[in-house]
């Protein structure tokens, strides 16, 4: 009986247990937050992929040919002076 009373009043390991409980609660909170963040990130990537699917099915537009650039001088003369 005396040993039981002594063990119940002993507080030497109390702070270590308190720190362990706090760390466990922080861990549970982090797991929940990261799980929600991962779900939101996956949804964002899925929405982006769905939005890009119609663009992937359409053929690319044909490039338009631009006329070659002809150098001009003021006054309309294209001749190089000699």
Backbone torsions as a table, in degrees:
resi	resn	phi	psi	omega
1	UNK	NA	-38.4	-179.9
2	UNK	-66.6	-37.2	-179.9
3	UNK	-67.2	-39.7	178.8
4	UNK	-62.5	-43.8	178.0
5	UNK	-63.7	-41.3	179.3
6	UNK	-62.9	-41.7	179.8
7	UNK	-68.1	-35.7	179.7
8	UNK	-70.0	-29.5	-179.5
9	UNK	-89.9	-11.1	-178.5
10	UNK	-72.8	124.1	-177.9
11	UNK	-119.4	24.5	-175.9
12	UNK	-70.7	-32.8	-179.0
13	UNK	-99.3	8.2	-175.2
14	UNK	-63.5	-45.3	-176.6
15	UNK	-65.8	-36.2	178.0
16	UNK	-64.7	-40.4	178.7
17	UNK	-66.8	-40.4	178.5
18	UNK	-62.2	-43.5	177.9
19	UNK	-63.1	-38.1	178.6
20	UNK	-64.4	-40.7	178.8
21	UNK	-66.2	-42.3	178.4
22	UNK	-62.0	-44.9	179.3
23	UNK	-63.1	-38.0	178.0
24	UNK	-64.4	-41.6	178.7
25	UNK	-65.5	-40.9	176.9
26	UNK	-62.7	-41.6	178.4
27	UNK	-61.9	-43.0	178.5
28	UNK	-64.1	-40.8	177.7
29	UNK	-63.7	-41.8	178.6
30	UNK	-64.8	-41.9	179.0
31	UNK	-61.1	-44.0	179.2
32	UNK	-64.5	-43.0	-179.3
33	UNK	-67.1	-44.2	-179.7
34	UNK	-68.3	-32.7	176.6
35	UNK	-64.2	-44.9	178.6
36	UNK	-65.6	-40.8	178.9
37	UNK	-64.1	-41.0	178.4
38	UNK	-63.7	-39.2	178.5
39	UNK	-65.2	-43.7	179.6
40	UNK	-65.3	-39.3	178.7
41	UNK	-65.2	-43.6	178.4
42	UNK	-62.0	-41.1	177.8
43	UNK	-63.5	-39.2	179.6
44	UNK	-63.9	-44.8	178.9
45	UNK	-65.5	-37.5	178.3
46	UNK	-65.5	-42.4	178.2
47	UNK	-63.8	-38.9	178.2
48	UNK	-66.2	-39.9	179.5
49	UNK	-65.5	-41.2	178.9
50	UNK	-65.3	-38.6	-179.7
51	UNK	-68.0	-29.4	-178.1
52	UNK	-87.7	-14.7	-178.1
53	UNK	-58.5	-46.6	179.4
54	UNK	-61.3	-35.5	179.6
55	UNK	-67.2	-30.9	-179.8
56	UNK	-74.0	-27.5	-178.9
57	UNK	-79.2	-24.3	-178.3
58	UNK	-81.8	141.6	176.9
59	UNK	-70.9	152.3	179.1
60	UNK	-70.5	142.2	178.6
61	UNK	-66.2	146.3	180.0
62	UNK	-69.1	138.6	179.0
63	UNK	-69.6	141.2	179.2
64	UNK	-89.7	137.5	-179.5
65	UNK	-80.6	129.4	177.0
66	UNK	-98.0	140.9	179.6
67	UNK	-66.1	148.5	179.5
68	UNK	-63.4	147.1	180.0
69	UNK	-82.3	130.0	178.5
70	UNK	-108.4	123.3	180.0
71	UNK	-69.6	136.4	177.9
72	UNK	-125.6	151.2	177.1
73	UNK	-107.7	157.1	176.9
74	UNK	-58.9	138.6	-179.0
75	UNK	94.0	-4.0	175.1
76	UNK	90.7	-7.8	-178.2
77	UNK	-83.6	130.4	179.0
78	UNK	-102.3	3.6	-177.2
79	UNK	-79.9	142.5	177.3
80	UNK	-86.6	128.0	-178.9
81	UNK	-68.3	146.8	-179.2
82	UNK	-103.8	NA	NA
